[in-house]
Amino acid sequence: AAAAVQAGLAKGHAVTARERGEAAAEAYTAKVHATHVSLDITSRVFELTGARSTAEKYRFDRFWRNVRTHTLHDPVFYKAKEVGEFVLNDKIPEVSLYS
């Protein structure tokens, strides 16, 4: 995903809508996957360490809070929908503040 985005950035204004869409689809796919993996891992760590891991001395709460904040900042539901639209219907994702 990073290589596709970097290649598009290197082209500057010469990047085509198709190339931008392909890079966006790769980046969105990576975000969706990273979100699911990070939430699964944090949930399992919490189960493993138990309630006492929320104690301030361990500072694990910062990790869980940061993961959740990042996953909610740009909801993956919309990213998954845009990837599906691109892959199945050839609809290029629209440019937005989050793309």
Residue pairs with C-beta under 8 A, 6 or more apart in sequence:
1 23
1 26
1 27
1 29
1 30
4 22
4 23
4 26
4 27
5 23
5 26
5 27
7 19
7 23
8 15
8 19
8 20
8 23
9 15
11 19
17 92
18 92
20 92
20 95
21 86
21 92
21 93
24 82
24 86
24 92
24 93
24 99
25 82
25 83
25 86
25 87
25 93
28 79
28 80
28 82
28 83
28 93
29 79
29 83
31 74
31 76
31 79
32 76
32 79
32 80
32 83
35 71
35 76
36 76
38 67
38 70
38 71
39 67
39 68
39 71
42 63
42 64
42 67
42 68
45 53
45 60
46 53
46 60
46 64
49 58
49 60
52 58
53 60
54 60
54 61
74 98
82 93
85 91
85 93
86 92
86 93
93 99
